[in-house]
């Protein structure tokens, strides 16, 4: 058309709405069971927050 286009051709998108898109959402990363020190620390903090009296239902 107006010169050369070096961009990548657009492909059709598949309907993957139910797939987990990032590793951070997978259970192993959320619980820290994949041996990452940072993930273990974050999981520990999440557990402490969850166990607070103000966070409990009922």
Secondary structure, DSSP 8 states (H G I E B T S, - for coil): --S---S---------TTS--SGGGSHHHHHTTTS-HHHHHHHHHHHHHHTSGGGS--
